[in-house]
Amino acid sequence: MGEDISELTIDEVSKLEGFTEDVEVDEEVPLSVWYNSIQKKKIKNLNHGD
């Protein structure tokens, strides 16, 4: 893998690790909404609140 890992999203890292299951988001559950949103963040953009 020749790319900088910090440029990958959490979802991309998960797929590289073999996790391919799609996540169903329940808009009524804050943790579900948060988990879905963090999957789309690049590692370099994570902060302490994530």
C-alpha positions as CSV (number, residue, x, y, z in Angstrom):
1,M,0.0,0.0,0.0
2,G,1.8,3.1,-1.2
3,E,-0.6,5.7,0.1
4,D,-0.5,7.7,3.3
5,I,-2.9,6.0,5.7
6,S,-3.9,9.4,7.1
7,E,-5.6,10.1,3.8
8,L,-7.9,7.1,4.2
9,T,-11.4,7.3,5.7
10,I,-12.4,5.1,8.6
11,D,-14.6,3.2,6.2
12,E,-11.7,2.5,3.8
13,V,-9.5,1.3,6.7
14,S,-12.4,-1.0,7.8
15,K,-12.7,-2.5,4.3
16,L,-8.9,-3.1,4.2
17,E,-9.2,-4.9,7.5
18,G,-12.0,-7.1,6.0
19,F,-15.1,-5.5,7.4
20,T,-17.5,-5.2,4.5
21,E,-20.8,-5.2,6.2
22,D,-23.0,-2.2,5.4
23,V,-24.2,-0.3,8.4
24,E,-27.9,0.7,8.6
25,V,-28.3,4.1,10.2
26,D,-31.1,4.7,12.6
27,E,-31.7,8.4,12.6
28,E,-33.5,8.2,15.9
29,V,-30.3,6.9,17.7
30,P,-27.6,9.5,18.1
31,L,-24.8,6.9,18.4
32,S,-25.9,5.4,15.1
33,V,-25.8,8.8,13.4
34,W,-22.4,9.6,14.9
35,Y,-21.0,6.2,13.8
36,N,-22.2,6.7,10.3
37,S,-20.7,10.2,10.1
38,I,-17.3,9.2,11.4
39,Q,-17.0,6.4,8.8
40,K,-16.7,9.1,6.2
41,K,-13.9,11.1,7.9
42,K,-10.3,10.9,6.9
43,I,-8.0,9.7,9.7
44,K,-6.0,13.0,9.5
45,N,-9.3,14.9,10.2
46,L,-10.2,13.1,13.4
47,N,-10.2,15.1,16.6
48,H,-10.5,14.3,20.2
49,G,-14.3,14.6,20.1
50,D,-14.5,11.9,17.5
